[in-house]
Amino acid sequence: MRLNGTKALVVGMKKSGMASVELLVRQGATVRATDLKSIEELAELGEARELLRRLDIPFARQTAEVFEGCDLIVLSPDVPADLPALLEARRRGVRVIGEVELAAPFLKGETIGITGSNGKTTTTSLVGHILGEAGVPVQVGGNIGKPVTAMVESSRADGWNVLELSSFQLETIAEFRAHIGLALNVTGNHLDRHHTFENYAAAKGRLFETQRSGDFAVLNAEDPVCVGYADGTRATAQWFSSRREVSPGASLRGGNVVLDGRVLIPAGEIPLRGRHNVENVQAAAIAAARAGVKPEAIAAAVRTFQAVEHRLEFVRTVSGIYFYNDSKATSVDATLKALDAFPGALWVVLGGKDKGSDYSPLRAPLEAKARAALLIGAAAGKISSQLRGAAPLVDSKTLDAAIAYAYASGQPGDTILLAPACASFDQFKSFEERGEVFKQIVNQLRPKD
């Protein structure tokens, strides 16, 4: 990609937008920037406004007119790719890409790309941990940590780039290629953005469509969408399953994780809770093995891996009651996986900003395992209408009220679980903030008399 002299517009001035501006400037492009926020509101972001000022980048608040007069438009992940102004730009012949695609030609080394509706962050972090512990040069980023455009300068020819990739990032790729691609699972999510499940699944499938012969596609053998990706890639399929033996790849046999037919590690030694985390370990182990790490080193690294914050994170035990923070469970499927990780006696905090989800799949596990569901946030009414009768429903409205009720009502051996099945943006800035507030409240609880 030759960018010298290209008239480029960067849309969205969060982390990835800022990193894209810097990469474009280094490559000699003539850059403009835009955001839905005004330059005064950008002052709240601090870094963005200072960057634009330092690099002398013209800025205009986002309107239809701002998309005119450019050769290249680079989208931040939170910018919908089907905005009318973008459709018109494409009609005029303007190239519209995301920051992952922008980074691709300049990223040195080989790449492991990880996508899925749930488990991406844990698996990405685990792959990075395994490679790092094995002495392999590695950097981790993408949808977590560093934007891919910010990883270009630190990339190296003998290293690996381990990237968490969301559907928002993948829907705009064309040349970006992962030497090893992983699809953990694909269930309904982000339908407010993609409109249909088929669009959402197709966006994730782009990861495998751009692979080549000699690459590897690591796929969940129990997920029909993931299985379908094998038909649309030139990569060699590698399978993982926690329910049956599959080959080539990783299985669960007699309580052991088996990689390429040999026992890798007893499942009981995996320091992460839940069947879904066994699958995450299987997928990570395949990726690490295909990257050249020996099985003994993979097993040793898995044993020392710690759960990622806000993902089935144990917080504390108070008066015999356990508290778990799974604030990252922002979809129904993620909440189902969280519920599956516990035998019962659950007080489950549900709710937040609805993403167009159907909550009825939660009925059976709540009926089997829940003392009650504590409903918070804007989606509480919809959740209540779909779950009525499955378990006692408590209209708590706020997180602190939900915790107070569950703690007062709970008995030793019970678990209070934050697994909301919703986005956080009605009451919190992010799922991270929601998880932090949960932990703060829990850590202030006093033992019962």
Secondary structure, 3 states (H helix, E strand, C coil): CCCCCCEEEEECCCHHHHHHHHHHHHCCCEEEEEECCCHHHHCCCCHHHHHHHHHCCCEEECCCHHHCCCCEEEECCCCCCCCHHHHHHHHCCCEEEEHHHHHHHHCCCEEEEEECCCCHHHHHHHHHHHHHHCCCCEEEEECCCECHHHHCCCCCCCCEEEEECCHHHHCCCCCCCCCEEEECCCCCCCHHHHCCHHHHHHHHHHHHHCCCCCCEEEEECCCHHHHHHHHHCCCEEEEECCCCCCCCEEEEECCEEEECCEEEEEHHHCCCCCHHHHHHHHHHHHHHHHCCCCHHHHHHHHHCCCCCCCCCEEEEEECCEEEEECCCCCCHHHHHHHHHCCCCCEEEEEECECCCCCCHHHHHHHHHHEEEEEEECCCHHHHHHHHECCECEEEEECHHHHHHHHHHHCCCCCEEEECCCCECCCCCCCHHHHHHHHHHHHHCCCCCC
